[in-house]
Amino acid sequence: MAAGISARLSAKELRRFGFTVAIPLALLGGVGIWRGHAVLPLVLGGLAIILTGLAVVAPNLLGPVHRVWMQVAHALGWFNTRVLLGMVYFLVMTPIGILMRLMGRDPLDRHLKDRPSYWVERRRHGDPRGSMEHRF
């Protein structure tokens, strides 16, 4: 199991898990009914009712469901951090950086090599205490 996830959960935690999953399933089922679907709202609503019933009557039976749910969440987290964020970096950030270099833009002003520091001096406008009131 993933690090930081307890293998044994109390009845209160499993009950909270059951309600936390059942409520969005019921809402998705309601959206399905509103959009005119026939089968999907019944499946989602049925799962919501089952999870709510188990959370109320026998929350300890939700232990295996919780373990599977956390394994799926762990896999989705792995996918998000590696694949999706990698795609954002290489498909968005890298072209922006390349375009900025081609256009001669240097936001850090690294071309000024004769100065002792890259610190950018800012002019003070009036009272420094008042400058924090309207920052933008």
HELIX and SHEET records of a PDB file:
HELIX    1   1 ALA A   11  TRP A   34  1                                  24    
HELIX    2   2 VAL A   39  VAL A   57  1                                  19    
HELIX    3   3 PRO A   59  LEU A   62  5                                   4    
HELIX    4   4 GLY A   63  PHE A   79  1                                  17    
HELIX    5   5 ASN A   80  LEU A   84  3                                   5    
HELIX    6   6 LEU A   85  VAL A   88  1                                   4    
HELIX    7   7 TYR A   89  MET A   93  3                                   5    
HELIX    8   8 THR A   94  LEU A  102  1                                   9    
HELIX    9   9 GLY A  130  MET A  132  5                                   3    
END                                                                             
